[in-house]
Amino acid sequence: MKKTCNLKDVAKLANVSLGTASKVTNGIYVRPELRMRVEEAVKELNYTPNIIARSLKMNSTNMIGIMIADISSPVISKVVKGIEDFNRRKDYNGIIYQTALEIDGEMRGIETFVRNKVDGILFIGNTVDPKTARYLKESNVPVVFIMTNYEDEAFSSVTIDNQEAAYVAVDYLCRNKHRDILILAGTKEDPNAGIPRLKGYKKALKKHQIAVRKELIVHGGYRLQRGYEDMQRILAEGTAFTAVFAVSDEVAIGAKKALHENEIRVPEDVSVIGFDGIEMIYYTEPALASISQPFYELGQKASEILMERIKGKHDNVHVVLPFQLIENRSVSSR
C-alpha cells in the first residue's frame, strides 16, 4: 500500500520549513520562489491538505484571521510581526486580508475567515462601521481589536491612550517655549488616531494657556505624501508657526521634506515631532522626535488575549499599553 504523505514530507521535498509549507497550503503569502517549490512538491507527492477533517477532529483549524488596512504601512508590519511570532510559538497560522479601508473589503475579509473556519480574528487599525461590527458578531468567533477604538462588550481590544500620548507630545513642545504649534491632525472622523490626538493637542494648549487657532489645525492623512503636500500648501498660504505636531511619523517626515525644500531649518526655524516611533525617525536629519508605540507588543498582547478567548478562559478585556516620548534633535527651545 502506498504511504500517505504529510506536510512534513512536502516541506522536506521543497527544502523549506514546515511553517512555510503550511502557509502555502493555507493560501497565505510567501515569496514566489518558495511558493513554487512547495506547489511542485505538493503536486509530486499528490498531497491533499485535510483542514476540514482536522477541524472536525480537534474543533480547531489553528488559523487566525488578521484584518489590516494596508500591508505596506511600517506601523502595521510591526504589529503583524508580533502576531506572527506569537502564532509560530503556538503552532498557529495567520490569514492576512487587506481591506484598503473599504467596508466591502471588510465584508469579504470576514467571509474569507469564516469560510476558512478561523479560530479567531485580529482586527488592526481600521475604523469600525456598524455593518462590520454586526458581521463580526455574526461570525461567532472571538475578535480582538488592535489600535482600534470601538467600545462594545462583544470584543476585546489592545491600544495605547492616544489622547494622553498626543498631550505628552504637545506639552513637550510647549515646555520648549513654543506657542504657535501647527497640528497635522489626520482625518476628522477617525476615532483611532485623528479625534483623540487632536483632543490631546487641545488639552496641552489649555494647560499652557495657549489659545486654539483654527488655522493651525490641518486635517489630512497619515502617509508621507500627504504630510509633504499639506506642508507645501500651508507654507504657500503664509501661515506662521514655530513647531509642528504630526499625528504620524510618516506625515512628519513628509512635512520635514517640504520645510527643507522651502529653506526652513529643523529645528532652528521650526521644531517637529511625530507619532509612532517607527525606525525611519532615526534616519532623518535631524533625527525626529516622536511618541513611540509598542507595535510588536500590541501584536503579541492581542494574540495572547485572543488565544485565551479561543480557549474560553476569560471574558472580553480592554488593555492599554504604555507609550514613550522620544526626545530627538528635531525639537529645540525657543
Beta strands, then each sheet from edge to edge (+ up, - down):
strand 1: 63-68
strand 2: 93-98
strand 3: 120-124
strand 4: 143-146
strand 5: 156-159
strand 6: 181-184
strand 7: 217-218
strand 8: 243-246
strand 9: 271-273
strand 10: 290-292
strand 11: 318-320
strand 12: 324-326
sheet 1: 2+ 1+ 3+ 4+ 5+ 11+
sheet 2: 7+ 6+ 8+ 9+
sheet 3: 10+ 12-
end
